[in-house]
Amino acid sequence: MSQVSKEYASQIAVEYLKKQKNTDRIQVAIVELEDNCWVIRGTCPLEFGETQWPEKFSVVIDAKGKIKSTDYGLL
């Protein structure tokens, strides 16, 4: 079982995304446990000039609270 709680994994992902994307508007949609890692999925805005596009994200966090991988894509 994971040593990191669901809430803490979500918090790690949100703080990471805030720094990477330079925004506070992170919306977490799903937090699930897969292969002893937390997978956090949701959306955040992608600024392109004066236009904003919704961008989906997926962040995988291991049992020790370390980010293993991230994935982004336009909706």
MOTADA-V507018 format. One record per residue. RES is the residue in one small letter. NEAR is the number of other C-alpha atoms within 12 Angstrom. Layout:
res->RES near->NEAR
res->RES near->NEAR
//
This chain:
res->m near->14
res->s near->20
res->q near->18
res->v near->23
res->s near->23
res->k near->28
res->e near->21
res->y near->22
res->a near->34
res->s near->35
res->q near->24
res->i near->29
res->a near->39
res->v near->35
res->e near->22
res->y near->27
res->l near->34
res->k near->20
res->k near->14
res->q near->18
res->k near->22
res->n near->16
res->t near->19
res->d near->18
res->r near->21
res->i near->30
res->q near->26
res->v near->29
res->a near->18
res->i near->22
res->v near->28
res->e near->25
res->l near->25
res->e near->17
res->d near->13
res->n near->20
res->c near->28
res->w near->37
res->v near->37
res->i near->39
res->r near->30
res->g near->30
res->t near->31
res->c near->30
res->p near->28
res->l near->27
res->e near->16
res->f near->11
res->g near->7
res->e near->8
res->t near->9
res->q near->15
res->w near->16
res->p near->20
res->e near->25
res->k near->26
res->f near->33
res->s near->33
res->v near->37
res->v near->33
res->i near->37
res->d near->30
res->a near->23
res->k near->19
res->g near->27
res->k near->22
res->i near->27
res->k near->21
res->s near->19
res->t near->23
res->d near->20
res->y near->22
res->g near->17
res->l near->18
res->l near->14
//
